[in-house]
Amino acid sequence: MAARPSKRTLPELLTPLASRGARRPGKGPDENPELQALWNAVAMIPSGQVSTYGEIARAAGLPGRARQAGYALRISPPQLGLPWHRVVGAGGKIAFPKTSRHFREQVRLLRSEGIVVKDGRVLR
């Protein structure tokens, strides 16, 4: 038995996804001005200093969007060369699990810039 075609149009089908924050087809992250602003804020963190996800969001003009800052870092193209390791959670806590490869890499990179990390937290 053949499947019945949907009578809804493509924009109607995408509306529920868009309301949950999903991207529409054809619009990549590089075309999103909010992501661009977050990436620019991360790129401005000087060597030897750290910022929190919340501080990055505020600097990008998106107060209260710390989670979006984390998302922006997660999907950032590697060719941007962002200093992701300089971004930490609230209170200076490294967001990755202590047993993860990412945690060890972030601690290594931070220490190489002279930043003190103790018990998974950056001493500010």
C-alpha positions in Angstrom: 0.0 0.0 0.0 1.4 3.4 -1.0 1.8 6.1 1.6 -0.7 9.0 1.4 0.9 12.2 0.5 0.7 14.9 3.1 -1.7 17.8 2.3 0.4 20.2 4.4 3.0 22.4 2.7 6.6 22.3 3.5 6.5 25.6 5.5 3.6 24.3 7.6 5.6 21.1 8.3 8.6 23.1 9.4 6.8 25.5 11.7 6.8 23.2 14.7 10.5 22.6 14.3 11.2 26.3 13.9 9.3 27.1 17.1 11.6 24.7 19.0 14.7 26.4 17.6 15.6 24.0 14.8 17.2 25.5 11.7 15.3 25.5 8.4 17.0 23.7 5.5 19.3 25.9 3.5 20.4 28.3 6.3 23.7 27.3 7.7 25.2 28.5 11.0 27.5 30.9 9.2 24.4 32.9 8.1 23.1 33.2 11.7 24.0 36.7 13.1 23.6 35.5 16.7 26.1 32.7 16.2 28.4 35.2 14.5 28.2 37.5 17.5 28.9 34.7 19.9 31.9 33.5 17.9 33.2 37.1 17.7 33.0 37.4 21.5 34.9 34.2 22.0 37.6 35.3 19.5 38.1 38.5 21.6 39.2 36.6 24.8 42.9 37.4 25.3 45.4 34.7 26.0 45.8 34.1 29.7 42.2 35.1 30.5 38.9 33.2 30.6 35.2 34.2 30.3 32.1 32.3 31.3 29.4 31.2 28.9 27.2 33.9 30.4 29.8 36.6 29.9 30.2 35.6 26.3 26.4 35.8 25.8 26.3 39.3 27.3 29.2 40.5 25.2 27.4 39.2 22.1 24.3 41.2 23.1 22.4 38.1 24.1 22.0 38.3 27.9 20.6 35.2 29.5 21.7 33.0 26.6 24.7 31.1 28.2 23.5 27.8 26.8 23.4 29.3 23.3 27.0 30.3 23.8 27.9 26.7 24.6 25.9 25.6 21.5 27.7 28.1 19.3 31.1 26.7 20.5 30.0 23.2 19.9 29.0 23.8 16.3 31.7 26.3 15.4 33.7 25.4 12.3 37.2 24.3 13.2 38.7 26.6 10.6 37.6 29.6 12.8 40.3 28.6 15.3 38.3 29.9 18.3 40.0 29.8 21.7 37.2 27.5 23.0 39.4 26.5 26.0 39.1 30.0 27.4 35.4 29.7 28.0 34.3 28.1 31.4 31.1 27.6 33.2 29.7 29.8 36.0 32.1 30.1 38.9 35.1 29.1 36.7 34.1 25.5 36.5 35.2 23.5 33.5 32.0 22.2 31.9 33.3 18.9 30.6 33.2 15.7 32.7 36.5 15.3 34.6 37.2 12.0 33.0 36.7 13.2 29.4 39.3 13.9 26.8 37.9 17.4 26.4 38.4 18.2 30.1 42.0 17.1 30.0 42.7 19.1 26.8 41.1 22.3 28.2 43.1 22.0 31.4 46.3 21.5 29.4 45.6 24.5 27.2 44.6 26.8 30.0 47.7 25.8 32.0 49.9 26.4 29.0 48.6 30.0 29.0 49.5 30.4 32.7 45.9 30.0 34.0 45.7 28.1 37.3 43.2 25.2 37.3 42.5 23.4 40.6 39.9 20.7 41.1 38.2 21.4 37.7 37.9 25.2 38.4 39.8 28.2 37.1 41.1 30.4 39.9 40.2 33.9 38.8 
